[in-house]
Amino acid sequence: MVAVSGDVDSQTAPALRDALLAAGGHPSLRPCIVDLTAVTFLSAAGLTSLLDATLHARPGGEPRIVVNGTSPVIRPIEITGLDEELKLYHSIDEAVSSPNDP
């Protein structure tokens, strides 16, 4: 699991991207869980990091992104239409218990 907190902006997004790409390339059976519930700001650079990790993950290994309904990450994800591209969950339990895609 990758737990993220605080601002995800142009300064911190590269480290997030690197962590997600490393986790997405791991040959484990379970996708990486990305906990964004403690994120206070998500910039375009942060969105790009999430999308890059999804696009470069092994098949079925796309990150499962955990957000909560009041999180400041929801709005930028929805405005950009990335809610259609990213696998979003409302809790860690939901993300963990969701079956793997074929």
MODELLER restraints for C-alpha pairs under 7 A, 6 or more apart:
rsr = mdl.restraints
at = mdl.atoms
rsr.add(forms.Gaussian(group=physical.xy_distance, feature=features.Distance(at['CA:1:A'], at['CA:32:A']), mean=5.64, stdev=0.5))
rsr.add(forms.Gaussian(group=physical.xy_distance, feature=features.Distance(at['CA:1:A'], at['CA:33:A']), mean=4.68, stdev=0.5))
rsr.add(forms.Gaussian(group=physical.xy_distance, feature=features.Distance(at['CA:1:A'], at['CA:34:A']), mean=5.86, stdev=0.5))
rsr.add(forms.Gaussian(group=physical.xy_distance, feature=features.Distance(at['CA:2:A'], at['CA:33:A']), mean=6.22, stdev=0.5))
rsr.add(forms.Gaussian(group=physical.xy_distance, feature=features.Distance(at['CA:2:A'], at['CA:34:A']), mean=4.82, stdev=0.5))
rsr.add(forms.Gaussian(group=physical.xy_distance, feature=features.Distance(at['CA:2:A'], at['CA:35:A']), mean=6.17, stdev=0.5))
rsr.add(forms.Gaussian(group=physical.xy_distance, feature=features.Distance(at['CA:3:A'], at['CA:34:A']), mean=5.91, stdev=0.5))
rsr.add(forms.Gaussian(group=physical.xy_distance, feature=features.Distance(at['CA:3:A'], at['CA:35:A']), mean=4.66, stdev=0.5))
rsr.add(forms.Gaussian(group=physical.xy_distance, feature=features.Distance(at['CA:3:A'], at['CA:36:A']), mean=6.54, stdev=0.5))
rsr.add(forms.Gaussian(group=physical.xy_distance, feature=features.Distance(at['CA:4:A'], at['CA:35:A']), mean=6.01, stdev=0.5))
rsr.add(forms.Gaussian(group=physical.xy_distance, feature=features.Distance(at['CA:4:A'], at['CA:36:A']), mean=5.40, stdev=0.5))
rsr.add(forms.Gaussian(group=physical.xy_distance, feature=features.Distance(at['CA:4:A'], at['CA:38:A']), mean=6.50, stdev=0.5))
rsr.add(forms.Gaussian(group=physical.xy_distance, feature=features.Distance(at['CA:4:A'], at['CA:39:A']), mean=6.24, stdev=0.5))
rsr.add(forms.Gaussian(group=physical.xy_distance, feature=features.Distance(at['CA:5:A'], at['CA:36:A']), mean=6.73, stdev=0.5))
rsr.add(forms.Gaussian(group=physical.xy_distance, feature=features.Distance(at['CA:5:A'], at['CA:38:A']), mean=4.57, stdev=0.5))
rsr.add(forms.Gaussian(group=physical.xy_distance, feature=features.Distance(at['CA:5:A'], at['CA:39:A']), mean=4.38, stdev=0.5))
rsr.add(forms.Gaussian(group=physical.xy_distance, feature=features.Distance(at['CA:6:A'], at['CA:38:A']), mean=6.46, stdev=0.5))
rsr.add(forms.Gaussian(group=physical.xy_distance, feature=features.Distance(at['CA:6:A'], at['CA:39:A']), mean=4.69, stdev=0.5))
rsr.add(forms.Gaussian(group=physical.xy_distance, feature=features.Distance(at['CA:6:A'], at['CA:40:A']), mean=5.01, stdev=0.5))
rsr.add(forms.Gaussian(group=physical.xy_distance, feature=features.Distance(at['CA:6:A'], at['CA:41:A']), mean=6.73, stdev=0.5))
rsr.add(forms.Gaussian(group=physical.xy_distance, feature=features.Distance(at['CA:7:A'], at['CA:39:A']), mean=5.98, stdev=0.5))
rsr.add(forms.Gaussian(group=physical.xy_distance, feature=features.Distance(at['CA:7:A'], at['CA:40:A']), mean=5.39, stdev=0.5))
rsr.add(forms.Gaussian(group=physical.xy_distance, feature=features.Distance(at['CA:7:A'], at['CA:41:A']), mean=4.58, stdev=0.5))
rsr.add(forms.Gaussian(group=physical.xy_distance, feature=features.Distance(at['CA:7:A'], at['CA:42:A']), mean=6.28, stdev=0.5))
rsr.add(forms.Gaussian(group=physical.xy_distance, feature=features.Distance(at['CA:8:A'], at['CA:41:A']), mean=5.90, stdev=0.5))
rsr.add(forms.Gaussian(group=physical.xy_distance, feature=features.Distance(at['CA:8:A'], at['CA:42:A']), mean=4.96, stdev=0.5))
rsr.add(forms.Gaussian(group=physical.xy_distance, feature=features.Distance(at['CA:8:A'], at['CA:43:A']), mean=6.13, stdev=0.5))
rsr.add(forms.Gaussian(group=physical.xy_distance, feature=features.Distance(at['CA:8:A'], at['CA:46:A']), mean=5.44, stdev=0.5))
rsr.add(forms.Gaussian(group=physical.xy_distance, feature=features.Distance(at['CA:9:A'], at['CA:42:A']), mean=6.31, stdev=0.5))
rsr.add(forms.Gaussian(group=physical.xy_distance, feature=features.Distance(at['CA:9:A'], at['CA:43:A']), mean=5.01, stdev=0.5))
rsr.add(forms.Gaussian(group=physical.xy_distance, feature=features.Distance(at['CA:9:A'], at['CA:45:A']), mean=5.87, stdev=0.5))
rsr.add(forms.Gaussian(group=physical.xy_distance, feature=features.Distance(at['CA:9:A'], at['CA:46:A']), mean=5.83, stdev=0.5))
rsr.add(forms.Gaussian(group=physical.xy_distance, feature=features.Distance(at['CA:10:A'], at['CA:45:A']), mean=5.42, stdev=0.5))
rsr.add(forms.Gaussian(group=physical.xy_distance, feature=features.Distance(at['CA:13:A'], at['CA:45:A']), mean=5.83, stdev=0.5))
rsr.add(forms.Gaussian(group=physical.xy_distance, feature=features.Distance(at['CA:13:A'], at['CA:46:A']), mean=5.00, stdev=0.5))
rsr.add(forms.Gaussian(group=physical.xy_distance, feature=features.Distance(at['CA:13:A'], at['CA:49:A']), mean=6.25, stdev=0.5))
rsr.add(forms.Gaussian(group=physical.xy_distance, feature=features.Distance(at['CA:16:A'], at['CA:49:A']), mean=6.67, stdev=0.5))
rsr.add(forms.Gaussian(group=physical.xy_distance, feature=features.Distance(at['CA:17:A'], at['CA:49:A']), mean=4.65, stdev=0.5))
rsr.add(forms.Gaussian(group=physical.xy_distance, feature=features.Distance(at['CA:17:A'], at['CA:50:A']), mean=6.92, stdev=0.5))
rsr.add(forms.Gaussian(group=physical.xy_distance, feature=features.Distance(at['CA:17:A'], at['CA:53:A']), mean=6.58, stdev=0.5))
rsr.add(forms.Gaussian(group=physical.xy_distance, feature=features.Distance(at['CA:20:A'], at['CA:53:A']), mean=5.63, stdev=0.5))
rsr.add(forms.Gaussian(group=physical.xy_distance, feature=features.Distance(at['CA:21:A'], at['CA:53:A']), mean=5.23, stdev=0.5))
rsr.add(forms.Gaussian(group=physical.xy_distance, feature=features.Distance(at['CA:21:A'], at['CA:57:A']), mean=6.97, stdev=0.5))
rsr.add(forms.Gaussian(group=physical.xy_distance, feature=features.Distance(at['CA:23:A'], at['CA:32:A']), mean=6.09, stdev=0.5))
rsr.add(forms.Gaussian(group=physical.xy_distance, feature=features.Distance(at['CA:24:A'], at['CA:31:A']), mean=6.93, stdev=0.5))
rsr.add(forms.Gaussian(group=physical.xy_distance, feature=features.Distance(at['CA:24:A'], at['CA:32:A']), mean=6.39, stdev=0.5))
rsr.add(forms.Gaussian(group=physical.xy_distance, feature=features.Distance(at['CA:24:A'], at['CA:53:A']), mean=6.75, stdev=0.5))
rsr.add(forms.Gaussian(group=physical.xy_distance, feature=features.Distance(at['CA:24:A'], at['CA:57:A']), mean=4.73, stdev=0.5))
rsr.add(forms.Gaussian(group=physical.xy_distance, feature=features.Distance(at['CA:24:A'], at['CA:58:A']), mean=6.48, stdev=0.5))
rsr.add(forms.Gaussian(group=physical.xy_distance, feature=features.Distance(at['CA:24:A'], at['CA:61:A']), mean=5.91, stdev=0.5))
rsr.add(forms.Gaussian(group=physical.xy_distance, feature=features.Distance(at['CA:24:A'], at['CA:62:A']), mean=6.53, stdev=0.5))
rsr.add(forms.Gaussian(group=physical.xy_distance, feature=features.Distance(at['CA:24:A'], at['CA:63:A']), mean=6.78, stdev=0.5))
rsr.add(forms.Gaussian(group=physical.xy_distance, feature=features.Distance(at['CA:25:A'], at['CA:57:A']), mean=5.90, stdev=0.5))
rsr.add(forms.Gaussian(group=physical.xy_distance, feature=features.Distance(at['CA:25:A'], at['CA:58:A']), mean=6.09, stdev=0.5))
rsr.add(forms.Gaussian(group=physical.xy_distance, feature=features.Distance(at['CA:30:A'], at['CA:61:A']), mean=6.80, stdev=0.5))
rsr.add(forms.Gaussian(group=physical.xy_distance, feature=features.Distance(at['CA:31:A'], at['CA:61:A']), mean=4.39, stdev=0.5))
rsr.add(forms.Gaussian(group=physical.xy_distance, feature=features.Distance(at['CA:31:A'], at['CA:62:A']), mean=5.95, stdev=0.5))
rsr.add(forms.Gaussian(group=physical.xy_distance, feature=features.Distance(at['CA:31:A'], at['CA:63:A']), mean=5.60, stdev=0.5))
rsr.add(forms.Gaussian(group=physical.xy_distance, feature=features.Distance(at['CA:31:A'], at['CA:64:A']), mean=6.72, stdev=0.5))
rsr.add(forms.Gaussian(group=physical.xy_distance, feature=features.Distance(at['CA:32:A'], at['CA:63:A']), mean=4.85, stdev=0.5))
rsr.add(forms.Gaussian(group=physical.xy_distance, feature=features.Distance(at['CA:32:A'], at['CA:64:A']), mean=6.16, stdev=0.5))
rsr.add(forms.Gaussian(group=physical.xy_distance, feature=features.Distance(at['CA:33:A'], at['CA:63:A']), mean=5.82, stdev=0.5))
rsr.add(forms.Gaussian(group=physical.xy_distance, feature=features.Distance(at['CA:33:A'], at['CA:64:A']), mean=4.82, stdev=0.5))
rsr.add(forms.Gaussian(group=physical.xy_distance, feature=features.Distance(at['CA:33:A'], at['CA:65:A']), mean=6.07, stdev=0.5))
rsr.add(forms.Gaussian(group=physical.xy_distance, feature=features.Distance(at['CA:33:A'], at['CA:95:A']), mean=6.95, stdev=0.5))
rsr.add(forms.Gaussian(group=physical.xy_distance, feature=features.Distance(at['CA:34:A'], at['CA:63:A']), mean=6.51, stdev=0.5))
rsr.add(forms.Gaussian(group=physical.xy_distance, feature=features.Distance(at['CA:34:A'], at['CA:64:A']), mean=5.90, stdev=0.5))
rsr.add(forms.Gaussian(group=physical.xy_distance, feature=features.Distance(at['CA:34:A'], at['CA:65:A']), mean=4.70, stdev=0.5))
rsr.add(forms.Gaussian(group=physical.xy_distance, feature=features.Distance(at['CA:34:A'], at['CA:66:A']), mean=5.89, stdev=0.5))
rsr.add(forms.Gaussian(group=physical.xy_distance, feature=features.Distance(at['CA:35:A'], at['CA:65:A']), mean=6.14, stdev=0.5))
rsr.add(forms.Gaussian(group=physical.xy_distance, feature=features.Distance(at['CA:35:A'], at['CA:66:A']), mean=4.80, stdev=0.5))
rsr.add(forms.Gaussian(group=physical.xy_distance, feature=features.Distance(at['CA:35:A'], at['CA:67:A']), mean=6.80, stdev=0.5))
rsr.add(forms.Gaussian(group=physical.xy_distance, feature=features.Distance(at['CA:36:A'], at['CA:65:A']), mean=6.97, stdev=0.5))
rsr.add(forms.Gaussian(group=physical.xy_distance, feature=features.Distance(at['CA:36:A'], at['CA:66:A']), mean=5.70, stdev=0.5))
rsr.add(forms.Gaussian(group=physical.xy_distance, feature=features.Distance(at['CA:36:A'], at['CA:67:A']), mean=5.43, stdev=0.5))
rsr.add(forms.Gaussian(group=physical.xy_distance, feature=features.Distance(at['CA:37:A'], at['CA:66:A']), mean=6.60, stdev=0.5))
rsr.add(forms.Gaussian(group=physical.xy_distance, feature=features.Distance(at['CA:37:A'], at['CA:67:A']), mean=5.06, stdev=0.5))
rsr.add(forms.Gaussian(group=physical.xy_distance, feature=features.Distance(at['CA:37:A'], at['CA:68:A']), mean=5.83, stdev=0.5))
rsr.add(forms.Gaussian(group=physical.xy_distance, feature=features.Distance(at['CA:37:A'], at['CA:71:A']), mean=6.31, stdev=0.5))
rsr.add(forms.Gaussian(group=physical.xy_distance, feature=features.Distance(at['CA:40:A'], at['CA:72:A']), mean=5.96, stdev=0.5))
rsr.add(forms.Gaussian(group=physical.xy_distance, feature=features.Distance(at['CA:41:A'], at['CA:72:A']), mean=5.99, stdev=0.5))
rsr.add(forms.Gaussian(group=physical.xy_distance, feature=features.Distance(at['CA:41:A'], at['CA:73:A']), mean=6.64, stdev=0.5))
rsr.add(forms.Gaussian(group=physical.xy_distance, feature=features.Distance(at['CA:42:A'], at['CA:73:A']), mean=5.59, stdev=0.5))
rsr.add(forms.Gaussian(group=physical.xy_distance, feature=features.Distance(at['CA:54:A'], at['CA:62:A']), mean=4.95, stdev=0.5))
rsr.add(forms.Gaussian(group=physical.xy_distance, feature=features.Distance(at['CA:54:A'], at['CA:63:A']), mean=6.11, stdev=0.5))
rsr.add(forms.Gaussian(group=physical.xy_distance, feature=features.Distance(at['CA:60:A'], at['CA:100:A']), mean=6.45, stdev=0.5))
rsr.add(forms.Gaussian(group=physical.xy_distance, feature=features.Distance(at['CA:60:A'], at['CA:101:A']), mean=5.35, stdev=0.5))
rsr.add(forms.Gaussian(group=physical.xy_distance, feature=features.Distance(at['CA:60:A'], at['CA:102:A']), mean=6.47, stdev=0.5))
rsr.add(forms.Gaussian(group=physical.xy_distance, feature=features.Distance(at['CA:63:A'], at['CA:87:A']), mean=6.93, stdev=0.5))
rsr.add(forms.Gaussian(group=physical.xy_distance, feature=features.Distance(at['CA:64:A'], at['CA:87:A']), mean=5.22, stdev=0.5))
rsr.add(forms.Gaussian(group=physical.xy_distance, feature=features.Distance(at['CA:64:A'], at['CA:88:A']), mean=6.12, stdev=0.5))
rsr.add(forms.Gaussian(group=physical.xy_distance, feature=features.Distance(at['CA:64:A'], at['CA:89:A']), mean=6.98, stdev=0.5))
rsr.add(forms.Gaussian(group=physical.xy_distance, feature=features.Distance(at['CA:64:A'], at['CA:95:A']), mean=6.12, stdev=0.5))
rsr.add(forms.Gaussian(group=physical.xy_distance, feature=features.Distance(at['CA:65:A'], at['CA:87:A']), mean=5.93, stdev=0.5))
rsr.add(forms.Gaussian(group=physical.xy_distance, feature=features.Distance(at['CA:65:A'], at['CA:88:A']), mean=4.85, stdev=0.5))
rsr.add(forms.Gaussian(group=physical.xy_distance, feature=features.Distance(at['CA:65:A'], at['CA:89:A']), mean=6.02, stdev=0.5))
rsr.add(forms.Gaussian(group=physical.xy_distance, feature=features.Distance(at['CA:66:A'], at['CA:88:A']), mean=5.86, stdev=0.5))
rsr.add(forms.Gaussian(group=physical.xy_distance, feature=features.Distance(at['CA:66:A'], at['CA:89:A']), mean=4.76, stdev=0.5))
rsr.add(forms.Gaussian(group=physical.xy_distance, feature=features.Distance(at['CA:66:A'], at['CA:90:A']), mean=5.59, stdev=0.5))
rsr.add(forms.Gaussian(group=physical.xy_distance, feature=features.Distance(at['CA:66:A'], at['CA:91:A']), mean=5.73, stdev=0.5))
rsr.add(forms.Gaussian(group=physical.xy_distance, feature=features.Distance(at['CA:66:A'], at['CA:92:A']), mean=6.19, stdev=0.5))
rsr.add(forms.Gaussian(group=physical.xy_distance, feature=features.Distance(at['CA:66:A'], at['CA:95:A']), mean=6.99, stdev=0.5))
rsr.add(forms.Gaussian(group=physical.xy_distance, feature=features.Distance(at['CA:67:A'], at['CA:88:A']), mean=6.86, stdev=0.5))
rsr.add(forms.Gaussian(group=physical.xy_distance, feature=features.Distance(at['CA:67:A'], at['CA:89:A']), mean=6.14, stdev=0.5))
rsr.add(forms.Gaussian(group=physical.xy_distance, feature=features.Distance(at['CA:67:A'], at['CA:90:A']), mean=5.27, stdev=0.5))
rsr.add(forms.Gaussian(group=physical.xy_distance, feature=features.Distance(at['CA:67:A'], at['CA:91:A']), mean=6.90, stdev=0.5))
rsr.add(forms.Gaussian(group=physical.xy_distance, feature=features.Distance(at['CA:68:A'], at['CA:90:A']), mean=5.12, stdev=0.5))
rsr.add(forms.Gaussian(group=physical.xy_distance, feature=features.Distance(at['CA:77:A'], at['CA:83:A']), mean=5.68, stdev=0.5))
rsr.add(forms.Gaussian(group=physical.xy_distance, feature=features.Distance(at['CA:89:A'], at['CA:95:A']), mean=5.67, stdev=0.5))
